[in-house]
Amino acid sequence: MRASDTPGEMEVGLLTGEIARELRVLAEDMEELQTTLSDLFRGMTPGDDLVVRAQALDRAFQSLNQLSRALEGVASVSDPSWTVPLGPILQPISLRALALRLAGQTPVDTHSCDLELL
């Protein structure tokens, strides 16, 4: 996303709310992945490495959920006068749909079109 595609500034509360929403979607995706992988894990020979991998996946899921909640907290207490420039924040983001959602320019339900062929 080019900086010229974004509005100049955004309220901190709105931006952190959008980031929290993105993290929540990732956590939900990860939870679905855990369900899928658990079926695969059941067919494997149990071992320490398998347990460590399953625990790491669960820890990542929990962390995404908790980070989402923390950012929702920031969003809820942020003063509307607190703003940040979006250009430097969104410029390094290479997923266009994600950058547009964070800027509040695209509906939240566009996650299904995030697949970008490289």
N, C-alpha and C positions, 0 to 999 in steps of 0.2 A: 504494500500500500504506500503510495506516495504521500508525503506530508501535505501536499496541496489538496488531497482528497478528504482531509479531515477538518473538522471545525477547529478553530484556534485553541479554545480551552474547554475544559469540562469540569464540572463539580467533582471534587474528590469522592463524595458520597455516591454519586452516580457511577463513577468509574470503578470504585471498589465493589459496588453492587454488581456490576457487569462481570468483573473478574470472579466474584464469588459464585455467580450463576454458572460461569464456564467451569470452575472447579467442581461444582456440584454435578454437572453433566459428565465430566471426566470420572468422578467417583462412581456415578451410576453405571457408566460404561465398564469401569474396572470391576464392579460388583458382578455384572453379567459375565465378564471374562472369567472371574473366579469360579462361577457356576460351571462354565464350559470346561475350564481346566480341571476342575475337581473330578469330572467324569474321566478325563485322561489320566489324572494322577491315580485314580482307583485301579486302573489297569497296569500301573507300573509297580515294579518291585519297591516296597517301602525302604527308605534309607534316609540317612541324616541330610543328604543334599536335597532330597525331595521335600522334606519337612522345612528346611531353611528357605527354599524357594516359595513354598506355600505361605509361610509366615511373612516373607518379604512382600508378597503380593497383598496380603491382608493388611500389613502395616502401611503400604502405599495407599490403599483404599481408605483406611482410617485417617491418614494424614491429609489426603485431599478433602475429605469431609470436614475435618477440623479447621483446615485453612479456609475453607469456604465460610464456615461459621465465624471465624475471626474477622474476615473481611466484611461479612454482613454486619458484624458489630461496629466496625469502623464506619461503614456506610450509614448506620443508624444514628451515630453520634456526630457525624461530620456537619459542620456549619455550611450552609449553602454558599457562603461567600468564599469558602476555600476552593480554589480552582487550580488546575495544573494544565500546562500546555500539552496538547496531545501529540504534536509532531514528534518530539524526541521519545515519547513513550511507545507510540505505534510504529514508528519508522523501522525498527529492527524486526518487526513481526512479519514473517513471510507468508503466512496464511491469510489471504485477503478476506475471506469470510469472517475469520476470527477478529481481525483488525476492525472490520466494519461493525461487528456486533459490539466490540468494546467501545467504539465511538458512538454507539447508540443509533447507528444508521441502518441496521438490518434487524428484522425480527429475530427473536431468540430461537425460534423453531427452525433455523436454517442449518443446524448441525449436520443434517443428513447430506448436505451438499459440500461438506468440508473436504472430501477426498480430492486431492489435487495430484495429478500425475506428474511425476518429476522427469 
